[in-house]
């Protein structure tokens, strides 16, 4: 019985297993965090790559790898930072949450 439930969970998308029942507001907060992380991390990684290659004459290969790691780190940091608000947003009614902003 336990193995069957595990098999059913493996067939579901990873987000459905890891982030159950977020609700629309929770999904919005998480998507906003991912977008901001992508924008901030991507911009910083691109700026660091360009400055490193152009101004410091650092080889492009290792710097590109470091830029990708930095960009992914920015997205992950933003996503992790949004988990606490996402976990608590379900406790508030929509008008209360919107009025607080």
N, C-alpha and C positions, 0 to 999 in steps of 0.2 A: 504494500500500500504506500509506504513512504517513498519507494523507488518510483512509483507511478507519478506521484505529485512532483518529484524532482524532474522527471522526464517532461511533464507538462510545462513546468517553469522554464526548462531549457528551450522549449519551442517558442516561448514568448520573446518579444524584443527585450533587450537588456534594460532599457529605461522603464519598461512596465514592471520588471521584477525589482529593480533597485529603488525606484521612486513611486511607490504605490499611492494612488488616490491623492494627487496633489491638488486637484481642483484647478479651475481656470485661473484664479489669482496666483496660486503657487506656480503654475506653469509660466505665467506672465513674468513673475519675479525671476524665475530661473532663466528664462529666455533673455530677459533684459540683462541679467548678470553675464550670461554667455556672450551676448552682443557687445557689451562694454568691455569684457575681457578680451574678446577678439580684436576690437578696435584699438584698445590701449596696448595690448601685448603685441599686436601686429605692427602698429605704428612704431613702437619702441624698438622692436626687432629690426624693422626695415631701416629706421634711422641709424641704429647701431651698425648694421651691415654696411650701409652706404658710407658712413663716416669712417669705419674701419678700413674699408677697401680704398676709398679715395684719399683720405687724409693720412692714414697711418700705414698704408701699403701692406696690410695684413693679407695673407693668402685667402682667396674667396671661399675655397672648399670648407676648411674648418670653421670659418666665420659664418658661413651659411648654416652649417649644422648647429652652431651655438645660437644663431638667430631663431632657428626653428624651435630649439629647446626653450629659449626664452619666451617665444610667442605662446607655446603650449603651456608653459608655466604661468603666464599671465591669465590665460583662459581658465586654467585649473584653480588659480587663486581666487578669481572672481566667482567661479561656481561654488567653491567651498565656503566663501564668505557669505553667499546667499542662502546656504542651507539652514542657518538658524532662523532668519526671517521667514523662509518657506515653511519651516516646521511650526512656527507660531502664528502664521497668518490665518490658519483655519479657525482659530479661537475667536476671531473678531468678525463681526458682521460687516458686510461690504460698505454700508454708509459710514461706519466708524473708521474703517481703514482709509477710505477716501477723504474723510474730513480731516484726518490727522496729517495728510499730505498737504 
